[in-house]
């Protein structure tokens, strides 16, 4: 189960961070912001992309949008979003719960600079009603993410 892999990840790497499970769905940015009492921009959404044969995750602020020009300048290729089935296969997390934690295998992870506007962000945690609260710097540190500027 996806939520369990995220709980296992935090138990091993950051036992001070609690996985928060809510009654309400947090499957979209708006729902997550409402469920966790934060601004939509504070939701750290994880986008699953394919660039050529490489799959990667980009974690960005909830209101940020991929900028194709910036992305192409940084990665020398145009991104293609994975569909729900492909994203589930590579992350083990369902759409609405996709996050960079508890993955079944290594993937390149990038954090967009849009996250740096906040002291605390709220990424999903492997289920459509689960999340964690942490600083953007801690998120990048725990996932070994590289900082990029690929969003508007």
Backbone as a printed PyTorch tensor [residue, N CA C, xyz], in Angstrom:
tensor([[[  0.8380,  -1.1930,   0.0000],
         [  0.0000,   0.0000,   0.0000],
         [  0.8750,   1.2450,   0.0000]],

        [[  0.5120,   2.2050,  -0.7830],
         [  1.2740,   3.4190,  -0.9860],
         [  1.4620,   4.2350,   0.2860]],

        [[  0.4010,   4.4280,   1.0400],
         [  0.4810,   5.1780,   2.2880],
         [  1.4720,   4.5200,   3.2410]],

        [[  1.4820,   3.2030,   3.2710],
         [  2.4080,   2.4810,   4.1520],
         [  3.8620,   2.6810,   3.7290]],

        [[  4.1210,   2.7440,   2.4270],
         [  5.5080,   2.9670,   1.9840],
         [  5.9820,   4.3580,   2.3880]],

        [[  5.0650,   5.3250,   2.4040],
         [  5.4130,   6.6870,   2.8410],
         [  5.6560,   6.6990,   4.3510]],

        [[  4.8000,   6.0320,   5.1040],
         [  5.0050,   5.9400,   6.5610],
         [  6.3410,   5.2760,   6.8720]],

        [[  6.6730,   4.2290,   6.1430],
         [  7.9480,   3.5320,   6.3360],
         [  9.1170,   4.4610,   6.0160]],

        [[  8.9860,   5.2380,   4.9420],
         [ 10.0280,   6.2000,   4.5650],
         [ 10.2830,   7.1880,   5.7010]],

        [[  9.2110,   7.7780,   6.2330],
         [  9.3860,   8.7620,   7.3030],
         [  9.8750,   8.1250,   8.5980]],

        [[  9.4390,   6.9310,   8.9030],
         [  9.9200,   6.2430,  10.1030],
         [ 11.4350,   6.0430,  10.0240]],

        [[ 11.9350,   5.7490,   8.8360],
         [ 13.3590,   5.4980,   8.6600],
         [ 14.1880,   6.7690,   8.5180]],

        [[ 13.6600,   7.7860,   7.8320],
         [ 14.4610,   8.9580,   7.4770],
         [ 14.1310,  10.2330,   8.2360]],

        [[ 12.9310,  10.3320,   8.7820],
         [ 12.5220,  11.5580,   9.4820],
         [ 11.3870,  11.2280,  10.4550]],

        [[ 11.7040,  10.4950,  11.5210],
         [ 10.6470,  10.0890,  12.4490],
         [  9.9370,  11.2510,  13.1480]],

        [[ 10.5130,  12.4410,  13.0560],
         [  9.8810,  13.6300,  13.6470],
         [  8.7420,  14.1690,  12.7890]],

        [[  8.6130,  13.6870,  11.5680],
         [  7.5520,  14.1650,  10.6640],
         [  6.4040,  13.1650,  10.6710]],

        [[  5.2160,  13.6640,  11.0050],
         [  4.0350,  12.8090,  11.0660],
         [  3.2790,  12.8360,   9.7440]],

        [[  2.8030,  11.6830,   9.3340],
         [  1.9050,  11.6020,   8.1870],
         [  0.5040,  11.9260,   8.7030]],

        [[ -0.1180,  12.9250,   8.0800],
         [ -1.4320,  13.3970,   8.4960],
         [ -2.4800,  12.7980,   7.5620]],

        [[ -3.4140,  12.0450,   8.1210],
         [ -4.5110,  11.4680,   7.3340],
         [ -5.7750,  12.2050,   7.7290]],

        [[ -6.4860,  12.7350,   6.7350],
         [ -7.6960,  13.5150,   6.9880],
         [ -8.9310,  12.7500,   6.5270]],

        [[-10.0660,  13.1490,   7.0620],
         [-11.3430,  12.5900,   6.5990],
         [-11.6210,  13.0890,   5.1850]],

        [[-11.3120,  14.3590,   4.9640],
         [-11.5840,  14.9920,   3.6730],
         [-10.5170,  14.6120,   2.6540]],

        [[-10.9100,  14.5530,   1.4040],
         [ -9.9710,  14.3080,   0.3190],
         [ -9.0420,  15.5100,   0.1650]],

        [[ -7.8070,  15.2190,  -0.1660],
         [ -6.8510,  16.2820,  -0.4930],
         [ -6.2420,  15.9790,  -1.8650]],

        [[ -7.0650,  15.4160,  -2.7390],
         [ -6.6070,  14.9430,  -4.0420],
         [ -6.2990,  16.0570,  -5.0440]],

        [[ -6.8020,  17.2680,  -4.7900],
         [ -6.4760,  18.4020,  -5.6620],
         [ -5.8350,  19.4840,  -4.8080]],

        [[ -5.2110,  20.4500,  -5.4450],
         [ -4.5810,  21.5480,  -4.7150],
         [ -5.6170,  22.2680,  -3.8510]],

        [[ -6.7790,  22.5780,  -4.4220],
         [ -7.8100,  23.3090,  -3.6740],
         [ -8.3080,  22.5050,  -2.4770]],

        [[ -8.5760,  21.2260,  -2.6790],
         [ -9.0460,  20.3800,  -1.5810],
         [ -7.9790,  20.2240,  -0.5010]],

        [[ -6.7330,  20.0540,  -0.9270],
         [ -5.6410,  19.8980,   0.0350],
         [ -5.4530,  21.1700,   0.8620]],

        [[ -5.5210,  22.3260,   0.2100],
         [ -5.3690,  23.5960,   0.9250],
         [ -6.4720,  23.7460,   1.9670]],

        [[ -7.6870,  23.3900,   1.5840],
         [ -8.8110,  23.4770,   2.5170],
         [ -8.6480,  22.4820,   3.6670]],

        [[ -8.2730,  21.2600,   3.3610],
         [ -8.1340,  20.2210,   4.3840],
         [ -7.0370,  20.5340,   5.3970]],

        [[ -5.9890,  21.2490,   4.9520],
         [ -4.8360,  21.5030,   5.8210],
         [ -4.7330,  22.9570,   6.2760]],

        [[ -5.7010,  23.7850,   5.8810],
         [ -5.7390,  25.1620,   6.3490],
         [ -4.5660,  26.0080,   5.9040]],

        [[ -4.1430,  25.8170,   4.6540],
         [ -3.0370,  26.5980,   4.1010],
         [ -3.4680,  27.2240,   2.7750]],

        [[ -2.6330,  28.1190,   2.2660],
         [ -2.8720,  28.7000,   0.9470],
         [ -2.6370,  27.6330,  -0.1230]],

        [[ -3.3760,  27.6740,  -1.2280],
         [ -3.1360,  26.7030,  -2.2990],
         [ -1.6750,  26.6660,  -2.7680]],

        [[ -1.0090,  27.7990,  -2.7840],
         [  0.3900,  27.8350,  -3.2340],
         [  1.3110,  27.0300,  -2.3200]],

        [[  0.9010,  26.7970,  -1.0560],
         [  1.7200,  26.0330,  -0.1050],
         [  1.6250,  24.5260,  -0.3140]],

        [[  0.6780,  24.0940,  -1.1070],
         [  0.5910,  22.6700,  -1.4140],
         [  1.7340,  22.3420,  -2.3760]],

        [[  2.5350,  21.3580,  -2.0080],
         [  3.6700,  20.9630,  -2.8490],
         [  3.2150,  19.8170,  -3.7440]],

        [[  2.8340,  20.1600,  -4.9570],
         [  2.3290,  19.1290,  -5.8800],
         [  3.5060,  18.4480,  -6.5760]],

        [[  3.3460,  17.1490,  -6.7910],
         [  4.3860,  16.3640,  -7.4560],
         [  3.8940,  16.0030,  -8.8440]],

        [[  4.6650,  16.4070,  -9.8380],
         [  4.3170,  16.1860, -11.2420],
         [  5.2270,  15.0910, -11.7900]],

        [[  4.6350,  14.0480, -12.3730],
         [  5.3890,  12.9430, -12.9800],
         [  5.5700,  13.2280, -14.4610]],

        [[  6.8160,  13.2850, -14.8840],
         [  7.1210,  13.6360, -16.2650],
         [  8.0430,  12.6170, -16.9110]],

        [[  7.9130,  12.5350, -18.2210],
         [  8.8500,  11.7470, -19.0250],
         [  9.5570,  12.7080, -19.9550]],

        [[ 10.8690,  12.5850, -19.9620],
         [ 11.7050,  13.3690, -20.8780],
         [ 12.5290,  12.3460, -21.6440]],

        [[ 12.1490,  12.1070, -22.8970],
         [ 12.7610,  11.0070, -23.6380],
         [ 12.3870,   9.7040, -22.9570]],

        [[ 13.3800,   8.9230, -22.5670],
         [ 13.1210,   7.6580, -21.8600],
         [ 13.1820,   7.8230, -20.3460]],

        [[ 13.5870,   9.0040, -19.8770],
         [ 13.7670,   9.2570, -18.4440],
         [ 12.4780,   9.7350, -17.7830]],

        [[ 12.0810,   9.0910, -16.6810],
         [ 10.9640,   9.5510, -15.8740],
         [ 11.5370,  10.3370, -14.7110]],

        [[ 10.8950,  11.4540, -14.3670],
         [ 11.3470,  12.2900, -13.2560],
         [ 10.1500,  12.8600, -12.5250]],

        [[ 10.4040,  13.3390, -11.3280],
         [  9.3820,  14.0160, -10.5410],
         [  9.8130,  15.4580, -10.3380]],

        [[  8.8660,  16.3720, -10.5320],
         [  9.0900,  17.7880, -10.2370],
         [  8.0810,  18.1650,  -9.1570]],

        [[  8.5900,  18.6600,  -8.0370],
         [  7.7270,  19.1040,  -6.9440],
         [  7.6850,  20.6270,  -7.0140]],

        [[  6.4870,  21.1870,  -7.0950],
         [  6.3210,  22.6290,  -7.2880],
         [  5.2050,  23.1530,  -6.3910]],

        [[  5.1780,  24.4490,  -6.2190],
         [  4.1100,  25.0870,  -5.4630],
         [  2.7690,  24.8310,  -6.1220]],

        [[  1.7240,  24.7870,  -5.3160],
         [  0.3980,  24.4200,  -5.7870],
         [ -0.1670,  25.2730,  -6.8970]],

        [[  0.2240,  26.5360,  -6.9750],
         [ -0.2950,  27.4160,  -8.0190],
         [  0.6780,  27.5870,  -9.1850]],

        [[  1.8510,  26.9780,  -9.0840],
         [  2.8640,  27.0890, -10.1490],
         [  2.4700,  26.2100, -11.3340]],

        [[  2.8400,  26.6310, -12.5100],
         [  2.6120,  25.8690, -13.7360],
         [  3.9490,  25.6630, -14.4300]],

        [[  4.1300,  24.4650, -14.9990],
         [  5.3580,  24.2240, -15.7590],
         [  5.4690,  25.2480, -16.8740]],

        [[  6.6400,  25.7620, -17.0460],
         [  6.9370,  26.6900, -18.1260],
         [  7.7400,  25.8950, -19.1600]],

        [[  7.1350,  25.6360, -20.3140],
         [  7.7890,  24.7880, -21.3130],
         [  9.1440,  25.3280, -21.7630]],

        [[  9.2730,  26.6380, -21.8950],
         [ 10.5430,  27.2350, -22.3230],
         [ 11.6180,  27.0170, -21.2610]],

        [[ 11.2970,  27.3300, -19.9990],
         [ 12.2660,  27.1230, -18.9110],
         [ 12.6530,  25.6480, -18.7990]],

        [[ 11.6380,  24.7730, -18.9100],
         [ 11.9050,  23.3480, -18.8060],
         [ 12.8390,  22.8900, -19.9230]],

        [[ 12.5330,  23.3040, -21.1420],
         [ 13.3600,  22.8950, -22.2770],
         [ 14.7720,  23.4600, -22.1680]],

        [[ 14.8860,  24.7020, -21.6880],
         [ 16.2190,  25.2880, -21.4930],
         [ 17.0250,  24.4910, -20.4700]],

        [[ 16.3660,  24.0110, -19.4260],
         [ 17.0640,  23.2820, -18.3550],
         [ 17.3710,  21.8330, -18.7250]],

        [[ 16.4130,  21.1550, -19.3800],
         [ 16.5550,  19.7230, -19.6460],
         [ 16.7640,  19.3780, -21.1180]],

        [[ 16.8090,  20.3800, -21.9910],
         [ 17.0520,  20.1850, -23.4280],
         [ 16.0260,  19.2720, -24.0870]],

        [[ 14.8270,  19.2680, -23.5520],
         [ 13.7590,  18.4510, -24.1370],
         [ 12.4170,  18.9390, -23.6010]],

        [[ 11.3700,  18.5630, -24.3130],
         [ 10.0160,  18.9150, -23.8890],
         [  9.4890,  17.8070, -22.9770]],

        [[  8.8350,  18.1770, -21.8570],
         [  8.3080,  17.1500, -20.9550],
         [  6.9670,  16.6140, -21.4310]],

        [[  6.6840,  15.3810, -21.0410],
         [  5.3700,  14.7820, -21.2840],
         [  4.8750,  14.2510, -19.9470]],

        [[  3.6840,  14.6770, -19.5520],
         [  3.1270,  14.1920, -18.2930],
         [  2.7230,  12.7310, -18.4280]],

        [[  2.9960,  11.9610, -17.4050],
         [  2.5620,  10.5720, -17.3850],
         [  1.0680,  10.5220, -17.0910]],

        [[  0.3830,   9.5420, -17.6730],
         [ -1.0310,   9.3870, -17.3320],
         [ -1.1230,   8.7040, -15.9690]],

        [[ -2.3270,   8.5900, -15.4470],
         [ -2.5350,   8.0720, -14.0910],
         [ -1.9630,   6.6700, -13.9050]],

        [[ -2.1560,   5.8240, -14.8920],
         [ -1.6720,   4.4430, -14.8020],
         [ -0.1480,   4.3850, -14.7830]],

        [[  0.4880,   5.1640, -15.6700],
         [  1.9570,   5.1980, -15.7080],
         [  2.5200,   5.7730, -14.4100]],

        [[  1.8920,   6.8490, -13.9010],
         [  2.3670,   7.4820, -12.6650],
         [  2.2670,   6.5050, -11.4980]],

        [[  1.1710,   5.7700, -11.4160],
         [  1.0040,   4.7660, -10.3640],
         [  2.0800,   3.6850, -10.4790]],

        [[  2.3670,   3.2530, -11.7030],
         [  3.3630,   2.1950, -11.9200],
         [  4.7600,   2.6190, -11.4620]],

        [[  5.1510,   3.8690, -11.6990],
         [  6.5130,   4.2850, -11.3420],
         [  6.6500,   4.8110,  -9.9230]],

        [[  5.5490,   5.3090,  -9.3220],
         [  5.6490,   5.8740,  -7.9740],
         [  5.0120,   4.9920,  -6.9050]],

        [[  4.1120,   4.1310,  -7.2830],
         [  3.2590,   3.3160,  -6.4160],
         [  2.1840,   4.1490,  -5.7310]],

        [[  2.0710,   5.4250,  -6.0800],
         [  1.0940,   6.3180,  -5.4720],
         [  0.0000,   6.6780,  -6.4860]],

        [[ -1.2570,   6.7460,  -6.0320],
         [ -2.3350,   7.1360,  -6.9410],
         [ -2.3370,   8.6380,  -7.2020]],

        [[ -2.8940,   9.0460,  -8.3240],
         [ -3.0420,  10.4730,  -8.6070],
         [ -3.8120,  11.0960,  -7.4430]],

        [[ -3.3370,  12.2290,  -6.9720],
         [ -3.9130,  12.8710,  -5.7980],
         [ -3.1280,  12.5410,  -4.5400]],

        [[ -2.2970,  11.5070,  -4.6100],
         [ -1.4480,  11.1290,  -3.4860],
         [  0.0090,  11.0080,  -3.8800]],

        [[  0.2980,  11.3600,  -5.1470],
         [  1.6710,  11.2270,  -5.6460],
         [  2.5920,  12.1690,  -4.8790]],

        [[  3.7250,  11.6120,  -4.4640],
         [  4.7120,  12.3740,  -3.7080],
         [  6.0920,  11.7820,  -3.9620]],

        [[  7.1460,  12.4760,  -3.5330],
         [  8.4960,  11.9600,  -3.7600],
         [  9.0010,  11.0490,  -2.6430]],

        [[  8.1100,  10.5760,  -1.7740],
         [  8.4950,   9.7460,  -0.6350],
         [  8.0130,   8.3130,  -0.8290]],

        [[  8.7790,   7.3500,  -0.3180],
         [  8.3380,   5.9590,  -0.3350],
         [  8.2040,   5.3650,  -1.7170]],

        [[  9.0670,   5.7770,  -2.6150],
         [  9.0210,   5.2940,  -4.0010],
         [  9.5750,   3.8700,  -4.0870]],

        [[  9.0970,   3.0650,  -5.0340],
         [  9.5980,   1.7020,  -5.1600],
         [ 11.0200,   1.6130,  -5.7140]],

        [[ 11.4780,   2.6630,  -6.3530],
         [ 12.8330,   2.6900,  -6.9000],
         [ 13.2890,   4.1270,  -7.0600]],

        [[ 14.5720,   4.3230,  -7.3200],
         [ 15.0740,   5.6890,  -7.4490],
         [ 14.5750,   6.3920,  -8.7100]],

        [[ 14.2270,   7.6540,  -8.5510],
         [ 13.8480,   8.5190,  -9.6620],
         [ 14.5260,   9.8670,  -9.4410]],

        [[ 14.9090,  10.5490, -10.5140],
         [ 15.4070,  11.9110, -10.3310],
         [ 14.2680,  12.7840,  -9.7990]],

        [[ 14.5620,  13.5660,  -8.7670],
         [ 13.5680,  14.4410,  -8.1560],
         [ 14.0940,  15.8620,  -8.1920]],

        [[ 13.2390,  16.7750,  -8.6060],
         [ 13.5870,  18.1960,  -8.6980],
         [ 12.5640,  18.9970,  -7.9170]],

        [[ 13.0330,  19.9740,  -7.1600],
         [ 12.1450,  20.8950,  -6.4570],
         [ 12.2140,  22.2380,  -7.1580]],

        [[ 11.0680,  22.7470,  -7.5650],
         [ 11.0220,  24.0470,  -8.2160],
         [ 11.1800,  25.1470,  -7.1670]],

        [[ 11.8230,  26.2280,  -7.5610],
         [ 12.0640,  27.3500,  -6.6480],
         [ 10.7690,  27.9870,  -6.1400]],

        [[  9.6310,  27.6940,  -6.7650],
         [  8.3500,  28.2260,  -6.2890],
         [  8.0580,  27.7900,  -4.8520]],

        [[  8.6370,  26.6910,  -4.4140],
         [  8.4350,  26.2080,  -3.0470],
         [  9.1250,  27.0870,  -2.0120]],

        [[ 10.1650,  27.7810,  -2.4200],
         [ 10.9770,  28.5670,  -1.4840],
         [ 10.2640,  29.7990,  -0.9350]],

        [[  9.1020,  30.1150,  -1.4510],
         [  8.3470,  31.2760,  -0.9660],
         [  7.7520,  31.0210,   0.4170]],

        [[  7.8110,  29.7680,   0.8980],
         [  7.1450,  29.4000,   2.1430],
         [  8.1120,  28.7600,   3.1300]],

        [[  7.8190,  28.9470,   4.4140],
         [  8.5760,  28.2750,   5.4680],
         [  8.1510,  26.8240,   5.5930]],

        [[  6.8830,  26.5600,   5.2480],
         [  6.3320,  25.2180,   5.3460],
         [  5.4800,  24.9270,   4.1170]],

        [[  5.6310,  23.7190,   3.5790],
         [  4.7990,  23.2760,   2.4580],
         [  4.1340,  21.9600,   2.8430]],

        [[  3.1020,  21.6040,   2.0750],
         [  2.3060,  20.4170,   2.3990],
         [  2.2160,  19.5240,   1.1570]],

        [[  3.1230,  18.5690,   1.0210],
         [  3.0130,  17.6050,  -0.0730],
         [  2.1180,  16.4330,   0.3190]],

        [[  1.5770,  15.7600,  -0.6700],
         [  0.7980,  14.5450,  -0.4520],
         [  1.7040,  13.4910,   0.1780]],

        [[  1.0600,  12.4280,   0.6770],
         [  1.8290,  11.3740,   1.3410],
         [  1.3390,   9.9840,   0.9400]],

        [[  1.1340,   9.7690,  -0.3520],
         [  0.8450,   8.4350,  -0.8430],
         [ -0.6110,   8.0240,  -0.9110]],

        [[ -1.5160,   8.9000,  -0.4870],
         [ -2.9510,   8.6140,  -0.5640],
         [ -3.6790,   9.9260,  -0.8210]],

        [[ -4.9060,   9.8400,  -1.2970],
         [ -5.6530,  11.0500,  -1.6430],
         [ -6.1690,  11.8110,  -0.4310]],

        [[ -5.8840,  11.3170,   0.7510],
         [ -6.2680,  12.0270,   1.9760],
         [ -5.1240,  12.0600,   2.9910]],

        [[ -3.8900,  11.9890,   2.5060],
         [ -2.7220,  11.9880,   3.3970],
         [ -1.7070,  13.0260,   2.9220]],

        [[ -1.0310,  13.6430,   3.8990],
         [ -0.0300,  14.6580,   3.5900],
         [  0.9620,  14.7550,   4.7460]],

        [[  2.0000,  15.5340,   4.5430],
         [  2.9630,  15.8740,   5.5890],
         [  3.2050,  17.3670,   5.5350]],

        [[  3.7200,  17.9110,   6.6220],
         [  4.1060,  19.3260,   6.6880],
         [  5.6020,  19.3640,   6.9540]],

        [[  6.3290,  20.1250,   6.1300],
         [  7.7620,  20.2770,   6.3260],
         [  8.2560,  21.4820,   5.5510]],

        [[  9.4720,  21.8900,   5.8390],
         [ 10.0340,  23.0240,   5.1130],
         [ 10.4590,  22.5710,   3.7210]],

        [[ 10.4680,  23.4950,   2.7650],
         [ 10.9300,  23.1300,   1.4230],
         [ 12.3670,  22.6040,   1.4290]],

        [[ 13.2130,  23.1680,   2.2720],
         [ 14.6020,  22.7100,   2.3270],
         [ 14.6820,  21.2760,   2.8430]],

        [[ 13.8630,  20.9560,   3.8340],
         [ 13.8470,  19.5870,   4.3670],
         [ 13.3040,  18.6280,   3.3190]],

        [[ 12.2860,  19.0430,   2.5880],
         [ 11.7300,  18.2160,   1.5200],
         [ 12.8300,  17.8660,   0.5180]],

        [[ 13.5720,  18.8780,   0.0860],
         [ 14.6480,  18.6480,  -0.8880],
         [ 15.7440,  17.7670,  -0.3070]],

        [[ 16.0700,  17.9970,   0.9480],
         [ 17.1210,  17.2040,   1.6030],
         [ 16.7100,  15.7350,   1.7110]],

        [[ 15.5100,  15.4730,   2.1810],
         [ 15.0410,  14.0960,   2.3670],
         [ 14.9340,  13.3180,   1.0610]],

        [[ 14.5950,  14.0010,  -0.0110],
         [ 14.3990,  13.3220,  -1.3040],
         [ 15.6250,  13.4230,  -2.2050]],

        [[ 16.6660,  14.1050,  -1.7070],
         [ 17.8940,  14.3400,  -2.4920],
         [ 17.5730,  15.0510,  -3.8100]],

        [[ 16.6370,  15.9870,  -3.7070],
         [ 16.1930,  16.7120,  -4.9010],
         [ 17.1800,  17.8060,  -5.2650]],

        [[ 17.1790,  18.1190,  -6.5360],
         [ 17.9560,  19.2480,  -7.0600],
         [ 16.9900,  20.4100,  -7.2600]],

        [[ 17.4270,  21.6060,  -6.8930],
         [ 16.5970,  22.7940,  -7.1010],
         [ 16.6640,  23.2370,  -8.5510]],

        [[ 15.5050,  23.5600,  -9.1240],
         [ 15.4200,  24.0400, -10.5060],
         [ 14.4160,  25.1760, -10.5710]],

        [[ 14.4700,  25.9240, -11.6570],
         [ 13.4910,  26.9910, -11.9230],
         [ 12.8250,  26.6570, -13.2580]],

        [[ 11.7310,  25.8780, -13.1810],
         [ 11.0650,  25.4060, -14.3990],
         [  9.5660,  25.7360, -14.4340]],

        [[  9.1220,  26.5850, -13.5150],
         [  7.6870,  26.9220, -13.4620],
         [  7.4680,  28.4290, -13.6040]],

        [[  6.2330,  28.7700, -13.9090],
         [  5.8210,  30.1740, -13.9710],
         [  5.2490,  30.5550, -12.6320]]])
